[in-house]
Amino acid sequence: MKLNFTGLSDPGLVRSNNQDHYYIDPEGRFFIVADGMGGHAGGEEASRIATTVIQEYLLAHWDKPDSSEKLLEQALWQANQAILEDQQSHPERADMGTTVVVVILRDSTWCAHVGDSRLYRLRESQLEQVTEDHTWVARAIKIGDITPEEARTHPFRHVLSRCLGREDLSQVEVQALDVKDGDRLLLCSDGLTEELVDEKIADSLHDIPILDQAAVSLVEAAKDQGGHDNITIVIVAIA
């Protein structure tokens, strides 16, 4: 499987610091986006810890016989534990946490996520949101209490039902991912999806063949719509 990939992170137009982190394995084996929360230092530290611990765990266990599903799940649990231990050592960061979305291409392709950082797959011209947000509004949409249109401006739209850095985290979402030649994958923080509707995201991914240019186009489009949050994206093209 031949891959091309790129990543880009921007603080946006409102926030003075960037609490997002991303990591791209140079060999294209895995990709991570994390979006921290919990104050200036806390959010940055939580997303940095998550990205670093997941990266290190995957590298250390990549060639072991564990299934890709178990490998991913354990990597996220390790990240959660590392954030909890940092909270205990640094009480000023006790409320920090982070979302995360990870894709690995090993014997097969898998993704894992906690929170509202998302994975999309573009196949031909069709964009599909692969992950389901762990948020109050996502659940409200699912049970029919609000519409997707109402969710875009709902006052509770940032309320997470799950994130890394919580003692009561009981589940991380891990799922197999169907990919084929021609697909493009997009991992992103909610600084992108808060500003852009799916149609705009699909247009940039589909219409701009050079990945670096597609990434810049998405970030600039989000900033044109206000850039209220940090914006981080990773694009993976499967050739």
ZARO-990071 format. One line per 8 residues: number of its first residue (from 1); for each residue x, y, z negated of N, C-alpha, C. Coordinates in steps of 0.1 Angstrom, whole numbers, plus 5000, padded with zeros to 4 digits. Atoms other than C-alpha are relative to their C-alpha. Layout:
<nodes>
NUM) X/Y/Z/X/Y/Z/X/Y/Z; ...
</nodes>
This chain:
<nodes>
1) 5009/4988/5000/5000/5000/5000/5009/5012/5000; 4992/4988/4999/5015/5033/5011/4993/5011/4994; 5007/4989/5007/5008/5064/4990/5007/5013/5002; 4995/4986/5002/5012/5101/4991/4993/5006/4988; 5006/4994/5012/5006/5122/4960/5006/5013/4997; 4995/4987/5005/5009/5156/4945/4992/5004/4988; 5006/4995/5012/5000/5174/4913/5002/5015/4999; 5000/4986/5002/4993/5210/4903/4993/5004/4987
9) 5007/4995/5012/4985/5228/4870/5001/5015/4999; 5000/4985/5000/4975/5264/4866/4992/5004/4987; 5007/4995/5012/4965/5283/4834/4986/5006/5002; 5012/4993/4997/4936/5300/4852/5001/5015/4997; 4999/4986/5001/4927/5336/4848/4996/5006/4987; 5005/4995/5012/4914/5338/4813/5009/4996/4988; 4992/5005/5011/4936/5317/4790/5015/5004/5002; 4986/4996/4999/4971/5328/4781/5010/4988/5000
17) 4992/5012/5000/4984/5293/4777/4994/4988/5007; 5005/5011/4993/4980/5260/4794/5000/4987/4991; 5001/5012/5009/4967/5231/4773/4998/4987/5007; 5000/5013/4992/4966/5206/4802/5014/4995/5002; 4988/5007/4996/4993/5181/4810/4997/4990/5011; 5001/5011/4991/4998/5158/4839/5013/4993/5002; 4987/5007/4997/5023/5131/4849/4997/4991/5012; 5000/5009/4988/5030/5114/4882/5012/4991/4999
25) 4989/5009/4999/5051/5083/4882/5007/5002/5013; 4993/4998/4987/5078/5089/4908/4998/4989/5010; 5002/5011/4991/5072/5055/4923/4985/4998/5004; 5014/5001/4997/5034/5061/4925/4993/4988/4994; 5006/5011/5007/5025/5034/4900/4988/5004/4992; 5011/4995/5008/5003/5055/4878/5000/5015/4999; 5003/4986/4999/4989/5090/4874/4992/5004/4988; 5007/4996/5013/4977/5109/4842/4997/5015/5001
33) 5004/4986/5002/4958/5141/4836/4993/5000/4986; 5006/4998/5014/4950/5153/4800/4997/5014/4998; 5004/4986/5003/4932/5184/4788/4998/5001/4985; 5000/4999/5014/4939/5193/4752/4990/5011/4994; 5008/4990/5007/4918/5212/4727/5004/5001/4985; 4996/4998/5015/4922/5225/4691/5009/5011/4998; 4991/4988/5003/4938/5259/4692/5012/5000/5009; 4989/4998/4990/4968/5272/4711/5010/4989/4999
41) 4990/5011/5001/4994/5248/4697/4995/4986/5000; 5006/5014/5001/4971/5219/4689/4997/4994/5013; 5004/5006/4987/4957/5215/4724/5011/4996/5008; 4988/5003/4992/4990/5217/4741/5007/4987/4995; 4993/5011/5005/5005/5192/4717/4992/4987/5002; 5008/5012/4998/4976/5167/4719/5001/4995/5014; 4999/5004/4986/4977/5166/4757/5014/4995/5003; 4986/5004/4998/5015/5164/4757/5003/4986/4994
49) 4998/5013/5006/5015/5135/4732/4993/4989/5008; 5008/5010/4993/4988/5116/4751/5007/4996/5013; 4994/5002/4987/5006/5120/4785/5013/4992/4998; 4987/5007/5003/5040/5110/4770/4999/4986/4995; 5002/5014/5006/5028/5080/4750/4995/4991/5010; 5006/5009/4989/5007/5066/4779/5011/4997/5010; 4989/5003/4990/5036/5070/4803/5010/4990/4994; 4990/5008/5006/5061/5054/4779/4995/4986/4998
57) 5005/5013/5002/5038/5025/4771/4998/4992/5013; 5002/5007/4987/5030/5017/4807/5014/4996/5006; 4987/5004/4995/5067/5018/4817/5006/4988/4992; 4994/5010/5009/5077/4996/4787/4993/4986/5003; 5008/5012/4999/5050/4970/4795/4996/4996/5014; 5004/5002/4987/5047/4972/4832/5002/4986/5006; 4996/5013/4995/5064/4939/4840/4996/4988/4991; 5004/5011/5009/5048/4919/4812/4987/4994/5005
65) 5012/5007/4994/5020/4894/4819/4987/5005/4996; 5013/4995/5003/4992/4914/4803/4993/5005/5012; 5008/4995/4988/4964/4922/4827/5000/5015/5000; 5000/4985/4999/4962/4958/4840/4989/5006/4992; 5011/4994/5009/4929/4963/4821/5005/5001/4986; 4995/4999/5014/4946/4954/4788/5011/5010/4999; 4989/4991/5001/4977/4974/4796/4995/5014/4999; 5006/4987/5000/4956/5005/4803/4994/5003/4986
73) 5008/4998/5013/4934/5001/4772/5010/5002/4989; 4990/4998/5011/4964/4996/4749/5008/5013/5001; 4993/4987/4999/4982/5026/4763/4991/5012/4994; 5008/4989/5005/4952/5048/4755/4998/4999/4984; 5000/5002/5014/4949/5033/4720/5012/5005/4993; 4987/4995/5005/4986/5040/4714/5000/5015/5000; 5001/4985/4999/4980/5076/4725/4991/5006/4989; 5009/4995/5010/4951/5080/4701/5007/4999/4986
81) 4994/5002/5013/4971/5066/4672/5012/5010/4998; 4989/4990/5001/5001/5089/4680/4995/5014/4997; 5006/4987/5003/4978/5120/4679/4996/5000/4986; 5005/5000/5014/4963/5109/4646/5012/5001/4991; 4988/5000/5009/4998/5104/4631/5006/5015/5000; 4995/4986/5000/5008/5139/4643/4991/5009/4992; 5009/4992/5008/4977/5154/4628/5003/4999/4985; 4997/5002/5014/4987/5139/4594/5012/5007/4996
89) 4987/4993/5002/5022/5153/4597/4999/5015/5001; 5001/4986/4997/5010/5187/4608/4985/5004/4998; 5014/4997/5003/4977/5197/4590/4994/5012/5008; 5005/4989/4992/4975/5229/4610/4995/4996/5014; 5005/5005/4987/4968/5207/4641/4990/4989/4997; 5008/5011/5003/4943/5185/4623/4987/4998/5009; 5012/5001/4991/4914/5193/4647/5004/4998/5015; 4997/5001/4986/4934/5188/4679/4995/4987/5006
97) 5004/5012/4993/4923/5163/4705/5003/5002/5015; 4998/4999/4986/4925/5156/4742/4991/4991/5008; 5006/5009/4990/4906/5142/4771/5012/4993/5008; 4990/5006/4991/4925/5119/4795/4994/4992/5011; 5004/5009/4989/4921/5102/4828/5013/4994/5006; 4988/5007/4995/4946/5076/4841/4996/4990/5011; 5001/5010/4990/4949/5056/4873/5013/4992/5001; 4988/5009/4998/4973/5026/4877/4997/4992/5013
105) 5000/5009/4988/4981/5007/4909/5011/4990/4997; 4991/5011/5005/4996/4974/4898/4996/4988/5009; 5005/5011/4992/4983/4940/4909/4987/5004/5007; 5012/4994/4994/4950/4958/4915/5000/5015/4994; 5001/4986/5004/4938/4994/4909/4990/5001/4989; 5009/4998/5011/4923/5004/4876/5001/5015/4995; 5000/4986/5006/4913/5037/4859/4994/4999/4986; 5005/4999/5014/4907/5046/4823/4998/5015/4997
113) 5002/4986/5004/4893/5078/4807/4993/5001/4987; 5007/4996/5012/4881/5094/4775/4998/5015/5002; 5003/4986/4999/4863/5127/4776/4994/5004/5013; 5006/4995/4988/4854/5148/4806/5010/5004/5011; 4991/5000/4988/4885/5148/4827/4996/4989/5009; 5007/5009/4990/4874/5131/4859/5009/4993/5010; 4994/5006/4988/4884/5107/4886/4989/5000/5011; 5009/5001/4988/4868/5112/4921/5007/4992/5010
121) 4995/5007/4988/4872/5091/4952/4993/5006/5012; 5005/4995/4987/4868/5106/4987/5002/4988/5010; 4999/5010/4989/4861/5079/5013/4993/5006/5012; 5004/4993/4988/4857/5093/5048/4996/5014/4995; 5004/4986/5004/4836/5125/5040/4992/4999/4987; 5009/5001/5012/4818/5111/5009/5008/5000/4987; 4994/4999/5013/4829/5122/4975/4992/4993/4989; 5007/5007/5011/4820/5100/4945/5008/5002/4987
129) 4994/4999/5013/4826/5107/4909/5000/4986/4994; 4998/5013/5005/4840/5075/4895/4998/4999/4985; 5001/5000/5015/4842/5083/4858/4987/5007/4996; 5012/4993/5006/4812/5093/4836/5005/5008/4988; 4995/4992/5011/4818/5122/4813/4995/4995/4987; 5005/5003/5014/4817/5115/4776/4997/5013/4994; 5005/4987/5005/4797/5147/4768/4986/4999/4997; 5015/4999/5004/4764/5157/4753/4992/5001/5013
137) 5009/4998/4988/4751/5169/4787/5000/4988/5009; 5001/5012/4991/4761/5138/4806/4990/4990/4995; 5010/5009/5006/4741/5117/4782/4985/5006/5002; 5013/4994/4998/4712/5142/4784/4995/4999/5014; 5004/5002/4986/4712/5140/4822/4996/4985/5002; 5002/5014/4998/4713/5102/4820/4986/4996/4995; 5013/5003/5006/4682/5100/4798/4988/5009/5005; 5010/4992/4994/4664/5127/4818/4996/5012/4992
145) 5003/4988/5008/4664/5155/4792/5003/5013/5008; 4997/4988/4993/4681/5180/4815/5004/4995/5014; 4996/5003/4986/4689/5182/4853/5015/5003/5001; 4986/4996/4997/4725/5183/4867/5002/5015/5002; 4999/4986/4998/4718/5219/4877/5000/5007/4987; 5001/4994/5014/4708/5228/4841/5013/4998/4993; 4988/5003/5007/4739/5211/4829/5012/5009/5002; 4988/4992/4996/4763/5234/4848/5001/5013/4991
153) 4999/4988/5008/4753/5263/4825/4995/4998/4986; 5005/5003/5013/4741/5245/4794/5010/5004/4989; 4991/4996/5011/4755/5259/4761/5008/4989/4994; 4993/5011/5006/4765/5224/4750/5008/4992/5010; 4994/5007/4989/4782/5215/4783/5015/4996/4996; 4986/5003/5003/4817/5215/4766/5001/4990/4988; 5000/5008/5012/4806/5193/4736/5003/4985/5004; 4996/5013/4997/4825/5160/4739/4994/4990/4990
161) 5004/5011/5009/4811/5127/4725/5012/4991/4997; 4989/5009/5002/4845/5111/4728/5013/5008/5004; 4987/4995/4996/4882/5122/4729/5011/4993/4993; 4989/5006/5008/4916/5110/4719/5004/5010/4989; 4997/4992/5012/4927/5121/4684/4989/5000/4990; 5011/5001/5009/4897/5109/4665/5000/4986/4993; 5000/5012/5008/4896/5083/4637/4988/4991/5005; 5012/5008/4997/4861/5073/4648/4999/4996/5015
169) 5000/5005/4986/4870/5066/4685/4999/4985/5000; 5003/5015/5000/4855/5032/4691/5001/4993/5013; 5000/5006/4987/4858/5027/4728/5008/5010/5010; 4994/4993/4988/4880/5038/4758/4994/4993/5012; 5006/5005/4988/4865/5034/4792/5011/4995/5010; 4991/5005/4991/4884/5011/4815/4992/4993/5011; 5007/5006/4989/4872/5000/4850/5008/4998/5012; 4993/5003/4987/4884/4984/4882/4996/5010/5010
177) 5002/4990/4990/4887/5007/4911/5002/4995/5014; 4999/5005/4986/4880/4998/4947/5006/5011/5008; 4994/4990/4991/4904/5016/4970/5004/4993/5013; 4996/5006/4987/4912/5011/5007/5007/5011/5008; 4993/4991/4992/4933/5028/5034/4991/5012/5004; 5007/4988/4997/4922/5064/5040/4993/5007/4988; 5006/4994/5012/4908/5070/5005/5009/5011/4995; 4993/4990/5008/4918/5100/4985/4995/5000/4986
185) 5004/4999/5014/4917/5100/4947/5004/5014/4995; 4998/4987/5007/4914/5132/4926/4998/4998/4986; 5001/4999/5015/4922/5133/4889/5000/5014/4997; 5000/4986/5003/4913/5166/4874/4994/5003/4986; 5005/4995/5012/4906/5185/4842/4987/5008/5003; 5013/4993/4997/4872/5203/4838/5001/5014/5004; 4999/4987/4994/4887/5236/4847/4998/5001/5014; 5004/5001/4986/4882/5225/4882/4985/4998/5002
193) 5014/5003/4997/4848/5210/4880/4990/5009/4993; 5009/4989/5005/4834/5238/4858/4997/5011/5010; 5001/4989/4990/4840/5262/4887/4994/4995/5013; 5003/5004/4987/4834/5241/4918/4990/4989/5001; 5009/5011/4998/4805/5220/4930/5007/4989/5008; 4994/5011/4993/4812/5186/4945/5003/5002/5015; 4998/4998/4986/4807/5198/4980/5012/5008/5004; 4988/4992/4997/4835/5224/4978/5012/4991/4997
201) 4989/5009/5003/4858/5198/4962/5002/4990/5012; 4999/5010/4989/4850/5173/4990/5005/5007/5013; 4995/4993/4988/4856/5200/5017/5015/5001/5000; 4986/4998/5001/4891/5207/5005/5008/4987/5001; 4994/5013/4999/4900/5171/5001/5000/4994/5014; 5003/5006/4987/4886/5161/5035/5007/5008/5011; 4996/4991/4989/4896/5191/5056/5014/5003/5001; 4986/4996/5001/4932/5197/5045/5009/4988/4999
209) 4992/5012/5000/4955/5169/5055/5012/5000/4991; 4988/5000/5008/4986/5181/5037/4996/5002/4985; 5005/5001/5014/4981/5172/5000/5004/5013/4992; 4996/4988/5007/5001/5202/4986/4991/5011/5003; 5009/4989/4996/4979/5226/5005/4986/4997/4995; 5013/5003/5005/4948/5208/4995/4999/5003/4985; 5000/4997/5015/4958/5211/4958/5000/5015/4998; 5001/4985/5002/4965/5248/4961/4987/5006/5004
217) 5014/4995/4996/4932/5253/4979/4990/4998/4989; 5010/5003/5011/4913/5236/4951/5002/5010/4988; 4997/4991/5011/4931/5256/4924/4996/5014/5003; 5004/4986/4997/4926/5289/4942/4985/5002/5001; 5014/4999/5000/4890/5282/4948/4994/5001/4986; 5005/5000/5014/4884/5275/4911/5003/5014/4994; 4997/4987/5005/4902/5308/4903/4991/5011/5006; 5010/4991/4994/4880/5326/4928/4987/5000/4994
225) 5013/5001/5006/4850/5314/4909/5001/5004/4985; 4999/4995/5014/4864/5328/4876/5012/4995/4993; 4988/5006/5006/4892/5305/4866/5000/5001/4985; 5002/4998/5015/4878/5304/4830/5009/4991/4991; 4993/5010/5008/4899/5274/4819/5012/4996/5008; 4988/5006/4993/4932/5257/4827/4995/4990/5011; 5004/5008/4988/4930/5239/4861/5011/4990/5003; 4990/5010/4997/4949/5206/4866/4995/4990/5009
233) 5004/5010/4991/4947/5182/4895/5011/4992/5005; 4990/5009/4993/4965/5152/4909/4992/4994/5011; 5006/5006/4988/4957/5140/4944/5008/4988/5005; 4993/5012/4995/4966/5105/4956/4993/4996/5013; 5005/5004/4987/4962/5096/4993/5005/4986/5003; 4996/5014/4997/4962/5059/5002/5000/4999/5015; 4998/5001/4985/4976/5054/5037/4997/4986/5005
</nodes>
